Amino acid sequence: MRVGIATDHGGFSLKEELAARLRDAGHEVVDFGAHELNPGDDYPDFITPLARAVAAGTVERGVGVCGSGVGAAICANKVRGARASLIEDHFSARQGVEDDHMNIICVGARTTGPLSAWDLVEAFLAAEFSQAPRHLRRLEKVAALEAEMFGEKRGAAAAPAKT
């Protein structure tokens, strides 16, 4: 799977470890930075390009890391088509994809250890969107809300792509 990953200084070492584990597991990793530890950098500078790439389909899924994971999730969700969540448990890592078509997992480097973070990322990447009618209906409502936010009228929308 082609997986994007991004962080600021708060998650730099965890991002490096997760990227290495992803490569070792056979995934193609697109690293959106940070590429060096810089205490003055800002998570939107790295998370935004990641979220845009996920929304555009240039990467299949994304991993956003910051100190708490909260800022990464908030930022990613400002990009239309990104469905990001801060994940701290195995069930939500899987269920977020299966039911809600989550395409970006966000983790906190200061709140989640590297082995736990890897377990969450593995569960996230192994999960598939269920395509169940009730989940498609709910996602259509979310897509309509996005269209409303952008001042667009929404006609019949295609189902979200299965990733």
N, C-alpha and C positions, 0 to 999 in steps of 0.2 A: 504494500500500500504506500502511496505517496503521502507523507505526513509532514505538515509544516509545524515549526516550533519557534517560539519567541519568548523573550523575557527582558526585564530591565536588570539593574544591578542586584535587586533584592532576590532574584531567583537564578542568578547567573550560574552558580555551581550546580544547582539542580538541573537546569536546562542542559548543561554540558553532559551530565551523567545520563539524563533521559535520552538525549540525542545519540549517545554512544550505544545505549541499550537498544534503541530503536534500530540502529544500523545493524547491530549484532543479531537482531531478530529478523533481519532481511527486509526491513522497510527502507524505502528511499526517503531520506530526510532533507527537507528544504529548511535551512536555518535563516530566519528573518532577523537574527540578532537578539540581543547585543552580542557582539563578537569579541568584546573585551570587557573586563570589569571596570566600570566607570561609575562611581557613586553619584555623579551628577546627572545621569541619564534619566529619561522619563518613559514609563511603560507604554504610553500611547504611540510613541515613535516606532515601536516594534510590534505591538499587538495589532495596531490598525492594519499594517500591510499583511499580517497573517490572516486576519479576519476577512480582508478583501480577497485574498487568494482562495480561502475556503469558499466564500460566497460565489466566486467566479468559477470554481471548479478546477483551478490550477493545482490545488492539492485536495486530496479527498477528505482529510480530517486535520484538525489543528490541536496543538497543545500550547496553552498559554500559561506562563509562570510569572509570578511576581512574589513579593514578600508574603502576602496573605492569599493571593489568588482573586481577591475581591475586585481590585482595580482592573485586572486583566479581563474579568468577566463583564464588568460594567462597560469597559471600552469596546470589547468585541461586539457586544450586543447593540452598539450604535451603528454597526454596519449592516445594511439591509441584506438579509439572507444568512447572516451568521446567527447561530443558535448556540450560545455559550452558557456554561454554568460552572460555578465553583463546586467542585466535587471533593467530598471528604470520606465517602464510603463506597464500598464495592457495589452494593445494590444500585445506588444512583448512577454510578458510572455506566452500568449496563442498561438500566431502565431508561435513563435519559436519552439513549440512542433508540432503544426499541419502541418507546411510546412517544417521545417528543422530538425525535429526529435531531437530537443534539449533534452538532458537528465540530464543536470546539470544547475540549475539557480544560478547565482552569484549575490549577493547584497552587497552593501556597508553600513556598520554600521554607518559610519560617514556622509553618504549622504542620507540615507533612514531611515525614522522613523520606529519604530516597527509596527505600524498599517499598514503603506504602504507596508512594507516588507511582512507582513502576507498576505495582499491582493494579492501581486505578487506571493507568494508561492502557495496560493490557486488556482489562475488562472493557474499557471504552472502545478500543480498536476491534475487539472480537465481536462486539454486538452489532446487530443489523436492525434497521428500521423495520417494524412489523408490517407496515402497510395496511393495518387493520382499519376498517371504515371509520371507526370512532376517532382514531388518531389522525387520519387524513382530514376528517371534518374539523377537528380542533386546529390542525395546522393551517387549514384554509382560513379559519378565523384569525389566526395570528398574521397570516399573509395579508388579509384584508386590513388589519390594524396597521401594518407597515405601509400599505398603500395609502391609507388615510393620513398617516403621518407625513407622507411625501406629497400629499395633495392630489393623489391620482384616483381615478375611478377604477374599480376592479370588476372585471368581467369574470367569466369562467376561467379559473386558473388551473394549470396543470398540477398534478401531484408533485410534491417534492421528489427530487431525484433520489434513488436508493443508493446509499453509499455504504 
